[in-house]
Amino acid sequence: MSTDTDVLVLGGSGVDTIVYVPELPLPYADSYMVRPGIEALAGQTGDFVALGVSALGLRTHHLDMIGDDHEGDLIRTLHRDRNIPFTEVHLPGGTKRAVNLVGPDGRRLSLYDDSRSREADRLPEALVRKLASAARHAHVSITYPCGFALSTLRATGVTISTDLHNWDGINPYHEPFAHEADVVLLSAAALANIERTMLRIAERGRAEVVVVTAGADGAYLLVDGSIHHVPAVTPPAPVVDSNGAGDAFASGFLFGWLGGEPPQRCALFGAVAGAHACTVPSGRADFLSRDELLARADAYASPPQAPDVNAVGGAT
């Protein structure tokens, strides 16, 4: 089937106000002096995935709901400057926004403004069907309107991926996304049992691959019923900001997966891209190119640095 788009990204647009704080958790005080300043920047999870896969050479289109406001203008400008087609649907409550506190070690605490969404918010079904019919793959953010688009996407025949972020494995809100996607990514941050959660996603849904990222502990990969550990990639420079690292991992993984690479190599691509993202301040939104990703992955996979991807059981 002829397509115009490799990856259709649904949802996940927003503006983050980044504050670099002296420590996390931040002790109570009347005031703090922070550097290098406080800045509102376009880019949340869907934006970063769109930027990441586009930088890797995949034809990308982004669809989301944003407001007719200054924050919406920041998002429009970001996509225009990066030459990423962006189809917007009006969000009456205004563009989504958050405040991200970033500690000296790059760890992040995000404070989301949940007043922007309404129960009536939807991505028009006909528009979703039109854009998906011209795409190879759809990456779905777990924002509220996107849940209603899953059945429409499935009906068009595109493959689907999603990132559940810090799901605890229990909250029912995430289950439709987890069970409809062919590729499921999530963080280990809130999981009580990594192995059990991965197996349950595969058993109850249609996922071919489940990936749990675990920061400095690497990642876990479920494929063909077996769970493998993927060692972490050492960042090539000091870690300054973890904002967007998970989205970079997703971008690298999807680049490999859509290119027909084995899941283990896809996970290596994700690890390399995620490690790079940790070295980049949020304001730069700097993502690896295809050539840079392949070169770094090949260098990392060459002896003597070659990481073993070993099957594990009983991961917790």
HELIX and SHEET records of a PDB file:
HELIX    1   1 THR A   45  ALA A   55  1                                  11    
HELIX    2   2 HIS A   70  ASP A   81  1                                  12    
HELIX    3   3 GLU A  125  SER A  133  1                                   9    
HELIX    4   4 TYR A  144  GLY A  147  1                                   4    
HELIX    5   5 LEU A  150  THR A  156  1                                   7    
HELIX    6   6 PRO A  172  HIS A  174  5                                   3    
HELIX    7   7 GLU A  175  GLU A  180  1                                   6    
HELIX    8   8 ILE A  194  ARG A  204  1                                  11    
HELIX    9   9 GLY A  215  ASP A  217  5                                   3    
HELIX   10  10 ALA A  245  LEU A  258  1                                  14    
HELIX   11  11 PRO A  263  ALA A  277  1                                  15    
HELIX   12  12 SER A  282  ARG A  284  5                                   3    
HELIX   13  13 ARG A  290  ALA A  301  1                                  12    
SHEET    1   A10 PHE A  86  HIS A  90  0                                        
SHEET    2   A10 THR A  60  ILE A  66  1                                        
SHEET    3   A10 THR A   5  LEU A  10  1                                        
SHEET    4   A10 ALA A 135  VAL A 140  1                                        
SHEET    5   A10 THR A 159  ASP A 163  1                                        
SHEET    6   A10 VAL A 183  SER A 187  1                                        
SHEET    7   A10 VAL A 209  THR A 213  1                                        
SHEET    8   A10 ALA A 219  VAL A 223 -1                                        
SHEET    9   A10 SER A 226  VAL A 230 -1                                        
SHEET   10   A10 ASN A 310  VAL A 312 -1                                        
SHEET    1   B 4 ILE A  38  ALA A  42  0                                        
SHEET    2   B 4 VAL A  15  TYR A  20 -1                                        
SHEET    3   B 4 ARG A  97  VAL A 102  1                                        
SHEET    4   B 4 ARG A 108  TYR A 112 -1                                        
END                                                                             
